[in-house]
Amino acid sequence: MSRQRYFSKVYWHFTGSPEDTDWSLIKKPADLRAQGKRPKRLSKATDILCKILESKTLLATCREKLFRDLVTDEFCCVCDIPIKDLTTHAPYYGKVAIGFSAEAVYRAGFNPVLYLSDDNIILGVASDPIGEADDLIGEADEPFYTLEPSENFAESASAVESLGYLFYGSTKAFFGENYHYLKFTTFDVNDDHSFYREREWRLLRDFRFAVEDVEAILAPKSQLKKIRDTLAKNGYPDSISLLSWEFLERA
């Protein structure tokens, strides 16, 4: 029986993300180019990939500022991108990537990111409690709040308070500390106008993987020998698919 292919069995991590980037100012991939940000040099992206392979660890070194002083914990990330679409991400993240099996990603505890639009964010504002919802979680610390849209969420004076309603009132039983999995972006039909198409998954700690968890590696032909040597020296199985970027562009 055929299955839906809107998600992949391989989750990818690009190693060429731009350096020295204030991600709180980036709401869509096009913002990277607008700020003059480019992927790392190919040799550096390859060196990072080889260090990941040698250490068998994807380090949780990323943090994202949602707004004001609300910042996520450190995380590492992978993306659920079908292989045919990987080339469209190269202008922002380079041409070197490692692919992990979906089973390894699920087992490690990664969670998908919830993408929210600045234009359509829902805020909790004080009002009459919904009532019956409290019965779902037992005795509540605070009442539930109805939801209303806000035009300028990030700059709103009530933004922090409103997120407090979402994550620290009665709804904490549902959301807890999961704001670490939020990402604000724009939504648009143009590829470079929304992070939503990256389908990011995050882990709030280092991802220590086994050699069997690596499904594939993608890099330009000029970098494949170095990667192949690193795989051999570190006990990776021959079954790992080593794909050239040029092949992907032509396939």
C-alpha positions as CSV (number, residue, x, y, z in Angstrom):
1,M,0.0,0.0,0.0
2,S,1.4,3.4,-0.9
3,R,1.7,6.1,1.8
4,Q,1.6,9.8,1.9
5,R,4.9,11.5,1.1
6,Y,4.4,14.9,2.7
7,F,6.9,13.9,5.3
8,S,10.3,12.2,5.0
9,K,11.9,9.2,6.7
10,V,15.1,11.1,6.8
11,Y,15.6,14.3,8.9
12,W,18.4,16.7,7.7
13,H,20.8,19.0,9.4
14,F,22.7,21.5,7.3
15,T,26.1,22.6,8.6
16,G,26.5,25.8,6.6
17,S,24.1,28.2,8.5
18,P,25.3,31.8,8.4
19,E,27.5,33.0,11.3
20,D,27.0,36.0,13.6
21,T,23.3,36.2,12.9
22,D,20.7,37.7,15.2
23,W,17.9,35.3,14.5
24,S,15.4,37.4,16.4
25,L,15.5,39.8,13.5
26,I,15.0,37.0,10.9
27,K,11.4,36.2,10.2
28,K,11.9,34.6,6.8
29,P,14.8,33.2,4.8
30,A,14.8,36.2,2.6
31,D,15.8,38.3,5.6
32,L,19.2,36.6,5.6
33,R,20.0,37.8,2.2
34,A,18.6,41.3,3.0
35,Q,21.1,41.5,5.9
36,G,24.0,40.2,3.7
37,K,24.2,36.8,5.5
38,R,25.6,34.0,3.4
39,P,26.3,30.3,4.2
40,K,29.6,29.3,5.7
41,R,32.5,28.5,3.4
42,L,32.2,25.1,1.9
43,S,35.4,23.9,3.6
44,K,34.2,25.0,7.0
45,A,30.8,23.4,6.6
46,T,32.5,20.2,5.7
47,D,34.8,20.4,8.7
48,I,31.8,20.9,11.0
49,L,30.1,17.8,9.4
50,C,33.3,15.7,10.0
51,K,33.4,16.9,13.7
52,I,29.8,15.8,14.1
53,L,30.6,12.4,12.6
54,E,33.7,12.0,14.7
55,S,32.0,13.0,18.0
56,K,28.7,11.2,17.0
57,T,27.0,14.2,18.6
58,L,24.9,17.1,17.3
59,L,25.5,19.8,19.8
60,A,22.7,21.9,21.3
61,T,24.2,25.3,20.8
62,C,21.3,27.2,19.2
63,R,19.0,29.6,21.1
64,E,16.2,31.6,19.7
65,K,14.9,34.9,21.1
66,L,11.2,35.1,20.7
67,F,10.9,38.7,21.9
68,R,12.2,40.8,24.7
69,D,13.7,38.6,27.4
70,L,11.9,35.4,26.3
71,V,14.6,33.1,24.9
72,T,14.5,29.4,24.3
73,D,16.9,27.0,26.0
74,E,19.7,25.7,23.9
75,F,18.7,23.2,21.3
76,C,19.9,21.3,18.3
77,C,17.7,20.8,15.3
78,V,16.9,18.8,12.2
79,C,14.4,19.4,9.4
80,D,11.8,17.2,7.8
81,I,12.5,18.1,4.1
82,P,11.9,15.7,1.3
83,I,15.1,15.1,-0.7
84,K,13.8,16.6,-3.9
85,D,13.4,20.0,-2.1
86,L,16.8,20.2,-0.4
87,T,18.4,22.2,-3.1
88,T,16.1,25.1,-2.5
89,H,17.6,25.6,1.0
90,A,21.2,25.9,-0.2
91,P,21.2,29.7,-0.7
92,Y,20.6,30.0,3.1
93,Y,22.3,27.0,4.7
94,G,24.9,25.8,2.2
95,K,25.4,22.5,0.4
96,V,26.5,20.1,3.2
97,A,24.0,18.2,5.2
98,I,23.7,15.0,7.3
99,G,20.5,12.9,7.3
100,F,19.3,11.0,10.3
101,S,16.7,8.2,10.3
102,A,13.3,9.2,11.4
103,E,13.4,6.4,14.0
104,A,16.5,7.9,15.6
105,V,15.0,11.4,15.7
106,Y,11.8,10.1,17.4
107,R,13.7,8.0,19.8
108,A,15.9,10.9,20.9
109,G,12.9,13.0,21.8
110,F,12.9,15.7,19.1
111,N,9.7,17.6,18.8
112,P,8.3,19.6,15.8
113,V,8.4,23.4,15.9
114,L,5.1,25.2,16.1
115,Y,5.2,28.1,13.6
116,L,3.3,31.2,14.5
117,S,2.7,34.3,12.4
118,D,3.4,37.8,13.8
119,D,0.3,39.0,12.0
120,N,-2.1,36.4,13.2
121,I,-0.8,35.5,16.7
122,I,-3.5,34.7,19.3
123,L,-3.1,36.3,22.6
124,G,-4.8,35.4,25.9
125,V,-6.6,38.3,27.5
126,A,-8.3,38.4,30.8
127,S,-12.0,37.5,30.6
128,D,-14.5,35.1,32.1
129,P,-13.0,31.6,32.5
130,I,-14.2,29.0,30.1
131,G,-15.1,26.9,33.1
132,E,-15.5,23.3,32.0
133,A,-12.0,23.2,30.7
134,D,-10.7,23.3,34.2
135,D,-12.3,19.9,34.7
136,L,-9.8,18.5,32.2
137,I,-6.8,19.2,34.3
138,G,-8.1,19.2,37.8
139,E,-7.9,22.1,40.2
140,A,-6.5,25.1,38.3
141,D,-4.0,27.7,39.4
142,E,-5.7,30.4,37.3
143,P,-8.7,30.5,35.0
144,F,-8.5,29.9,31.3
145,Y,-8.6,32.9,29.1
146,T,-10.4,33.6,25.9
147,L,-8.3,34.3,22.9
148,E,-8.2,37.4,20.7
149,P,-5.8,38.4,17.9
150,S,-3.2,41.1,18.3
151,E,-1.9,43.2,15.4
152,N,1.6,43.9,16.7
153,F,2.4,41.0,18.9
154,A,6.1,41.3,19.3
155,E,5.9,45.0,20.2
156,S,2.7,44.7,22.3
157,A,3.0,45.8,25.9
158,S,0.9,42.9,26.9
159,A,2.8,40.3,24.9
160,V,4.7,38.8,27.8
161,E,1.7,38.8,30.1
162,S,-0.3,37.1,27.3
163,L,2.2,34.4,26.8
164,G,2.1,34.0,30.5
165,Y,-1.6,33.1,30.2
166,L,-0.7,30.6,27.5
167,F,2.1,28.8,29.3
168,Y,1.9,29.5,33.0
169,G,-1.7,29.6,34.0
170,S,-4.1,26.7,33.9
171,T,-2.9,25.8,30.4
172,K,0.5,24.9,31.8
173,A,-0.8,21.4,32.2
174,F,-1.1,21.4,28.4
175,F,1.9,23.5,27.3
176,G,4.4,23.6,30.2
177,E,7.8,24.9,29.1
178,N,7.1,24.2,25.4
179,Y,7.6,27.7,24.3
180,H,11.1,26.4,23.4
181,Y,9.4,24.9,20.3
182,L,7.8,28.1,19.1
183,K,9.1,30.0,16.1
184,F,7.7,33.2,14.7
185,T,7.7,33.7,11.0
186,T,5.7,35.0,8.1
187,F,3.5,32.9,5.9
188,D,3.7,33.3,2.2
189,V,3.4,31.2,-1.0
190,N,7.0,32.3,-2.0
191,D,9.6,29.9,-0.9
192,D,11.9,32.4,0.7
193,H,9.2,34.2,2.6
194,S,8.5,31.6,5.3
195,F,10.4,29.3,7.6
196,Y,7.4,27.0,7.7
197,R,8.7,25.0,4.7
198,E,11.7,23.9,6.8
199,R,9.6,21.8,9.1
200,E,12.1,22.1,11.9
201,W,12.3,19.7,14.9
202,R,14.2,20.5,18.0
203,L,15.9,18.7,20.9
204,L,16.7,20.6,24.1
205,R,20.0,18.8,24.7
206,D,22.8,17.3,22.6
207,F,21.8,14.6,20.2
208,R,24.2,11.6,20.7
209,F,23.6,9.2,17.9
210,A,24.8,5.8,16.9
211,V,26.6,5.2,13.6
212,E,23.5,3.2,12.4
213,D,21.3,6.4,12.9
214,V,23.0,8.2,9.9
215,E,21.1,7.5,6.7
216,A,22.8,9.8,4.2
217,I,25.3,12.6,3.7
218,L,25.0,15.3,1.1
219,A,27.9,17.4,-0.1
220,P,29.5,18.7,-3.3
221,K,31.9,16.3,-5.1
222,S,35.0,18.2,-4.0
223,Q,34.2,17.3,-0.4
224,L,33.2,13.7,-0.7
225,K,36.7,12.1,-0.2
226,K,37.3,13.9,3.1
227,I,33.8,12.8,4.3
228,R,34.3,9.3,3.0
229,D,37.6,9.0,4.9
230,T,36.0,10.4,8.1
231,L,33.3,7.8,7.9
232,A,35.8,4.9,7.4
233,K,38.0,6.1,10.3
234,N,35.0,6.3,12.7
235,G,33.3,2.9,12.1
236,Y,30.4,4.0,10.0
237,P,28.7,1.3,7.9
238,D,29.1,1.2,4.2
239,S,25.3,1.3,3.8
240,I,25.3,5.1,4.4
241,S,24.3,6.9,1.2
242,L,26.9,9.5,0.2
243,L,25.3,11.8,-2.3
244,S,26.9,14.5,-4.4
245,W,25.1,17.9,-4.5
246,E,25.7,17.9,-8.2
247,F,23.7,14.7,-8.6
248,L,20.9,16.1,-6.5
249,E,20.7,19.2,-8.7
250,R,20.6,17.0,-11.9
251,A,18.2,14.3,-10.7
